[in-house]
Amino acid sequence: MYIPARERQLLKLLLNEQNQLDLRELASSLDVSTRTIQRDLKGLSGVMSDYDLTLHKDLTKGYQILGAQEDLIQLKNDLASLEPSEYTPEERQLLLLVALLEKQEPVKLFSLAEELNVTVATVSHDLTKVEEWLSSYHLTLIRRRGYGVEVAGSETNIRRSLSRLITENISESNFYHSVGDYSSDQSETESISERLLDIVDAKKIQRVQEAVEDLRTHSNGQMADSSYIGLIVHLALAIERIQQGEKVQMDEEQLSELQQETVYELAKTLAISLENIFSISIPEEEIGYIVMHLRGAKIQKEYNLFNNEEYTELSYYADRLIKQMENNLELSFDDHSLYPGLISHLEPALYRMNHGMKIHNPLLERIKQNYASLYKRVKEVTEKVFDPLIVPEEEIGFLVMHFGSAIERQNQKNPLKAMVICSSGIGSSKLLASRLEKEFPEIEQIDNVSLFDFNKHEARYYDLIISTVPLTQSEQYFLVKPFLSKEETEQIRQHIKSVKKKRPIVSRPVANEQKMVGANIPETFFEQLSLLSQDVALIIDSFSLKKGKVMDEALAHVCTELEEAGCVTDAVPVFEALLQRERLGGLGIPDTNLALFHTRTEQVLKPVFTMLRLDVEESLASMGDKPVIVNRVILMLAPIDANQNLLDLLSSLSVMLISSDEHTRIMETGTEAEIKKLISQHCFEYIQKLVQKGVHKL
């Protein structure tokens, strides 16, 4: 059971005093205002109920605790055993933050010292650390003699800091325990986590959680647990503060932008639900902050060009991250999970960075310790890729996890291959191979070769060549004894570490591993493959490089031509949809002279991929931070009922534009024939990869 220090003091006063005490007497004894005493007395109702006691109030005489003598004695004894235990400095500072952020008036140093069971000097020292933490949230700690200690700052920043305190310092299990069983017996000594959860009433958290639950089904994907908890905590705090009369402020222009977000209606619906549950009024500014939390939430979903307005921007950043990490690490990524994983992570991450929102990364310190080198490389790359945005170290930590996982997956897929050469026959080579298998389990394939057959094998296909006899060839190899000494073992181990560090992280196509198993082929496989092939033919057939004077006029003209060709039923709404898409966000591709206009409407009958060459260059808002000068415009259209295979293919074409300097050059300056050849080659490789990955992917 947790009872705050001042409430403990109140109980002791009331239990030890035979006569009734009024508000002024209680306030004077504890050196606080009568308003504070009134609020604290309300907090005693739970304790009174637990001990079958009542807090009697006499309008003329004051307050007195009434009940059976044995119950009064039991409460006295329990209070004596509830003296706070020793806290670590970090725990003390955390509890100080909670105490100060919750209060709406100054708190005396001695009161804080009493609650933490330390000296006033210790509290004063801890407040210096607390002040540093508060400043990171643009909050000020006011410390004046005779006045006390108080936190000053905007309501928005106070809520952000409270939310961060909770999400950073409680485990998911503690949170779900609180949500799922708020009425459980809490007679045991309360942990720091539980004290943090006590900032908001557990019943309130549960009711908020029930209102939020169906968001997972409305959010076009699975919301990560961390984001789910963060949203519940934010809403519970907001309701608590609204009920206390505290209001957030928001710039009108920012609020107007948030009201245009696709998740605004979802946030509005949630706000109405909470209004009904708690009988409160939630202002538009509060709904704006709900929108920000939904946009900043980590949601797992399928991404493509037509279901996400920022897809091209996301692919641009993901592609730059991968390329610069490849250069930094001197390796090559070919991991099917890395790119979509980065796309999924970057959408909320970019939103958070653009809006100064913070996210908690519980693994950050472990990542910085266990993956120090990779963390340093990722930090260097992100600072370049996202400049001028500031990338918090928590976000860098998450990116390290993505690249670290890709490296680990690829290392597992690419086991080392060794060649063993012995002059004395197969027996010696087998002995040496056995020793290698025992010492180096990462070597999956060991080929035993006689000295006479050595020149028949291509050494470049092996990561390691080990021989018991000197070789005349120039390839690097290790000359060892059949029994492999400790020194030789260590030399090979260092070489393997070097190979792992330098080797390209790519998949090695092994013929036997690429065979399809008949049982894995779904009934619709060939039908789907046929449909995708037809779509590829339509895309290639639709491509042309047309001339145009100015951008809008050229787009309108090509839409009309597509209507005449039977690709769209009505050019006007398609053209209007393209302009609407431009208003939603930049379509210029950074570091190029290209723009990508795309839409998916019911008027589009066939997939279209075509290009315009403008007579006059135009400045256009880009997916990055600066506008670009555009002289070529790519137009990409998809039917409203397009299947996922087609949408994924078109999305891959948008990524192809910037997948290499050569591809970008061809798109910027190439002829119609050169660009068409590039598109054809990409589509061929795309289908080939799908088949190689497994037919179940189609």
FENVEN-V911731 format. One record per backbone hydrogen bond with DSSP energy under -0.5 kcal/mol. NH is the residue of the N-H (numbers start at 1). CO is the residue of the C=O. Records with the same first field share a line. If there is no record, write none. Layout:
BEGIN
NH = CO, CO
END
This chain:
BEGIN
3 = 1
8 = 4
9 = 5
10 = 6
11 = 7
12 = 8
13 = 9
14 = 10
15 = 11
16 = 12
17 = 13
18 = 16
21 = 63
26 = 22
27 = 23
28 = 24
29 = 25
30 = 26
31 = 27
32 = 27
37 = 33
38 = 34
39 = 35
40 = 36
41 = 37
42 = 38
43 = 39
44 = 41
45 = 42
48 = 44
49 = 45
50 = 46
51 = 47
52 = 49
53 = 48
54 = 66
56 = 54, 64
58 = 56, 62
59 = 57
62 = 58
63 = 21
64 = 56
66 = 54, 64
72 = 68
73 = 69
74 = 70
75 = 71
76 = 72
77 = 73
78 = 74
79 = 75
80 = 76
81 = 77
82 = 78, 79
83 = 80
92 = 88
93 = 89
94 = 90
95 = 91
96 = 92
97 = 93
98 = 94
99 = 95
100 = 96
101 = 97
102 = 98
103 = 99
107 = 149
112 = 108
113 = 109
114 = 110
115 = 111
116 = 112
117 = 113
118 = 113
123 = 119
124 = 120
125 = 121
126 = 122
127 = 123
128 = 124, 125
129 = 125
130 = 126
131 = 127
132 = 128
133 = 129
134 = 130
135 = 131
136 = 132, 133
137 = 134
138 = 135
139 = 134
140 = 152
142 = 140, 150
143 = 141
144 = 148
147 = 144
148 = 144
149 = 107
150 = 142
152 = 140
158 = 154
159 = 155
160 = 156
161 = 157
162 = 158
163 = 159
164 = 160
165 = 161
166 = 162
167 = 163
168 = 164
169 = 165
170 = 166
175 = 171
176 = 172
177 = 173
178 = 174
179 = 175
180 = 176
181 = 177
184 = 181
195 = 191
196 = 192
197 = 193
198 = 194
199 = 196
200 = 197
205 = 201
206 = 202
207 = 203
208 = 204
209 = 205
210 = 206
211 = 207
212 = 208
213 = 209
215 = 212
216 = 213
217 = 214
218 = 214
219 = 215
221 = 216
222 = 300
223 = 221
224 = 298
228 = 224
229 = 225
230 = 226
231 = 227
232 = 228
233 = 229
234 = 230
235 = 231
236 = 232
237 = 233
238 = 234
239 = 235
240 = 236
241 = 237
242 = 238
243 = 239
244 = 240
245 = 242
246 = 241
255 = 251
256 = 252
257 = 253
258 = 254
259 = 255
260 = 257
261 = 258
264 = 261
267 = 263
268 = 264
269 = 265
270 = 266
271 = 267
272 = 268
273 = 269
274 = 270
275 = 271
276 = 272
277 = 273
278 = 274
279 = 275
280 = 275
282 = 280
283 = 281
286 = 283
287 = 283
288 = 284
289 = 285
290 = 286
291 = 287
292 = 288
293 = 289
294 = 290
295 = 291
296 = 292
297 = 294
299 = 297
300 = 222
301 = 299
307 = 304
308 = 304
311 = 308
314 = 310
315 = 311
316 = 312
317 = 313
318 = 314
319 = 315
320 = 316
321 = 317
322 = 318
323 = 319
324 = 320
325 = 321
326 = 322
327 = 323
328 = 324
329 = 325
330 = 326
331 = 326
334 = 505
336 = 334
339 = 335
341 = 337
342 = 338
343 = 339
344 = 340
345 = 341
346 = 342
347 = 343
348 = 344
349 = 345
350 = 346
351 = 347
352 = 348
353 = 349
354 = 350
355 = 351
356 = 353
357 = 352
362 = 360
364 = 361
367 = 363
368 = 364
369 = 365
370 = 366
371 = 367
372 = 369
375 = 371
376 = 372
377 = 373
378 = 374
379 = 375
380 = 376
381 = 377
382 = 378
383 = 379
384 = 380, 381
385 = 381
386 = 382
389 = 386
391 = 389
392 = 390
396 = 392
397 = 393
398 = 394
399 = 395
400 = 396
401 = 397
402 = 398
403 = 399
404 = 400
405 = 401
406 = 402
407 = 403
408 = 404
409 = 405
410 = 406
411 = 407
412 = 408
413 = 409
414 = 410
416 = 442
418 = 445
419 = 464
420 = 447
421 = 466
422 = 449
429 = 425
430 = 426
431 = 427
432 = 428
433 = 429
434 = 430
435 = 431
436 = 432
437 = 433
438 = 434
439 = 435
440 = 436
443 = 440
444 = 416, 442
445 = 416
447 = 418
448 = 446
449 = 420, 447
451 = 422
453 = 450
454 = 450, 451
456 = 453
457 = 454
459 = 457
461 = 458
462 = 459
463 = 417
464 = 417
466 = 419
467 = 478
468 = 421
478 = 465
479 = 477
480 = 467, 478
484 = 481
489 = 485
490 = 486
491 = 487
492 = 488
493 = 489
494 = 490
495 = 491
496 = 492
497 = 493
498 = 494
499 = 495
500 = 496
501 = 497
502 = 498
503 = 499
506 = 504
509 = 507
510 = 508
511 = 509
513 = 510
514 = 510, 511
515 = 512
518 = 516
520 = 517
521 = 518
522 = 520
525 = 522
528 = 524
529 = 525
530 = 526
531 = 527
532 = 528
533 = 529
534 = 530
535 = 531
536 = 532
537 = 533
538 = 534
539 = 535
540 = 536
541 = 537
542 = 538
543 = 539, 540
546 = 544, 611
548 = 613
554 = 550
555 = 551
556 = 552
557 = 553
558 = 554
559 = 555
560 = 556
561 = 557
562 = 558
563 = 559
564 = 560
565 = 561
566 = 563
567 = 562
568 = 562
569 = 603
574 = 570
575 = 571
576 = 572
577 = 573
578 = 574
579 = 575
580 = 576
581 = 577
582 = 578
583 = 579
584 = 580
585 = 581, 582
587 = 621
588 = 621
589 = 594
590 = 588
592 = 589
595 = 632
596 = 587
597 = 595, 634
599 = 636
601 = 638
604 = 601
605 = 567
606 = 567
608 = 637
610 = 635
611 = 544
612 = 633
613 = 546
614 = 612, 631
615 = 548
616 = 549
618 = 630
620 = 628
623 = 588
628 = 620
630 = 618, 628
631 = 593
632 = 593
633 = 612
634 = 595
635 = 610
636 = 597, 634
637 = 608
638 = 599
640 = 601
642 = 639
647 = 643
648 = 644
649 = 645
650 = 646
651 = 647
652 = 648
653 = 649
654 = 650
655 = 651
656 = 652
657 = 653
658 = 655
659 = 656
664 = 660
665 = 661
666 = 662
667 = 663
668 = 664
669 = 665
670 = 665, 666
675 = 671
676 = 672
677 = 673
678 = 674
679 = 675
680 = 676
681 = 677
682 = 678
683 = 679
684 = 680
685 = 681
686 = 682
687 = 683
688 = 684
689 = 685
690 = 686
691 = 687
692 = 688
693 = 689
694 = 690
697 = 694
698 = 695
END
